[in-house]
Amino acid sequence: MTESASLAVEYTHPEHLTRARELSEQLGLNLLCGADLGRCDYESLLRVTREGLQLQPTGRKAPGPVWVDFVGGAVAHRRLHGGGSGQLIAKAVGVRQGVRPRVADVTAGLGRDSFVLASLGCEVQLIERVPVIQLLLADGLGRARQDDLEVAEIVARMQLIEADSITWLAEQAGREDRPQVVYVDPMFPHSDKSALVKKEMRLFRDLVGDDADAGLLLEAALAAAANRVVVKRPRKAPVIPGPAPSVQLAGKSSRYDIYALKKLA
Ligand SMILES: C[S@@+](CC[C@H](N)C(=O)[O-])C[C@H]1O[C@@H](n2cnc3c(N)ncnc32)[C@H](O)[C@@H]1O
């Protein structure tokens, strides 16, 4: 976590005290009961709620929480109406008739891209290095397993690995079960820190930083992947410094840079 993020663990209902205390000890954060969002000394709260674990920005006009919800909201909408294997991300990782590559998503974040790939039938390993994001992901995966049979089948293909991906990838190189595709979506460093960047996004950025080691991550990915590396970038962003991609697929706001190593069968 970057130093600018000031965070405490919070709970409201006594039934969540044990879990909240566990989290505050694990993360070395203060524990609050029933905080007033409008007058809070912390920039954000990691809240244990009946709905799940939520990262809540504070302040008088605080937006909603950042959390992992694979069952409802935007993720459910994309699963049901998002275009299936016609989506650009599916083409980028090489999903086609009879081909469902094993993917390592080495920048798991809130798991949205991993979930899309798992709903298309890929086995996905999600690697994340920031402890608070790991906890949000684990919580979202746990609820998905319990709350919805269809979504439970999808998340059964998702395995969370708590690690730095550069180290993890170095351990995969040469293994028979190494990922066929390594998927990389690092934070893109925005120079513009104005109100244009949504507050939730700023909170996420404060937690994870700018992923300044994306070049090293690409290098490790290229050494470990069996078939291809896919890098997601904002549409007009420069490529990550290093070898040039073999192909680029551009959509409305994002672009996929594909580094082909070996044909996917
Ligand atoms: C832009 S977000 C990814 C969003 C994700 N694709 C999604 O769909 O939710 C980047 C994430 O990658 C993680 N990350 C960046 N470099 C990493 C590394 N070397 N090892 C593990 N996680 C990393 C960051 O902590 C952050 O959570």
The ligand as a Gaussian input file, in Angstrom:
#p B3LYP/6-31G(d) Opt

LIG

0 1
 C       -5.388000      -2.053000     -13.222000
 S       -5.497000      -3.204000     -11.932000
 C       -6.116000      -4.641000     -12.730000
 C       -7.607000      -4.654000     -12.914000
 C       -8.120000      -6.008000     -13.349000
 N       -7.708000      -6.335000     -14.694000
 C       -9.626000      -6.112000     -13.225000
 O      -10.261000      -6.524000     -14.209000
 O      -10.175000      -5.837000     -12.141000
 C       -3.835000      -3.685000     -11.628000
 C       -3.677000      -4.647000     -10.445000
 O       -2.485000      -5.407000     -10.635000
 C       -1.808000      -5.535000      -9.420000
 N       -0.382000      -5.751000      -9.726000
 C        0.432000      -4.954000     -10.443000
 N        1.679000      -5.466000     -10.537000
 C        1.642000      -6.643000      -9.856000
 C        2.608000      -7.651000      -9.579000
 N        3.870000      -7.540000      -9.993000
 N        2.232000      -8.720000      -8.850000
 C        0.954000      -8.851000      -8.420000
 N       -0.018000      -7.914000      -8.631000
 C        0.323000      -6.834000      -9.342000
 C       -2.075000      -4.216000      -8.709000
 O       -1.886000      -4.350000      -7.313000
 C       -3.542000      -3.959000      -9.093000
 O       -4.415000      -4.544000      -8.169000

